[in-house]
Every structure is written in structure tokens, then in C-alpha cells.
Amino acid sequence: MTFQAYLDNIKAKTGKDADDFRTLAEEKGFTRRGTLEKGVKAGEIVKWLKEDFGLGHGHAMAIYAVLKGGRPSLPE
């Protein structure tokens, strides 16, 4: 599965795209101005995404990668 396929599946399941999750992460205090706050661990974000959005581990890690800046989201 490609990275974009992960993002597409997440949007199909939650109705939210990568930019929506960036905004939500900012509101939750995980990021500030698009950058992960110091000390925020992947596990915290994965737990949030699993509990609040029902994402599986792989899909939650894809969003973490977007938030971390390791993988850019592609245009929709």
C-alpha cells in the first residue's frame, strides 16, 4: 500500500484529510505552528488517533509521519 493510499483510506474512514489532522493536532497541543512539540512521542499521537478516530496502528503512524514532517501529504 502506498503512503497516499493510507491517507486516502484515513479520509474515507474519518472524513478528515492530512490538513485536518494537522489542525486537530495543533488544537490538542501536540504541534505548534506545524512542528511537533518537544517531548511529544509517537505513542501519544497513536493513542489519540486510535481512541478518537478508530484508526489502526499503521494508519495512525501515517498521520504521525505527516505531523512529524517525514512524509508530505500529496494534493487531493
Stockholm file with secondary structure:
# STOCKHOLM 1.0

chainA/1-76         MTFQAYLDNIKAKTGKDADDFRTLAEEKGFTRRGTLEKGVKAGEIVKWLKEDFGLGHGHAMAIYAVLKGGRPSLPE
#=GR chainA/1-76 SS CCHHHHHHHHHHHHSCCHHHHHHHHHHHTSEETTEECTTCCHHHHHHHHHHHHCCCHHHHHHHHHHHHTSSCCCCC
#=GC SS_cons        CCHHHHHHHHHHHHSCCHHHHHHHHHHHTSEETTEECTTCCHHHHHHHHHHHHCCCHHHHHHHHHHHHTSSCCCCC
//
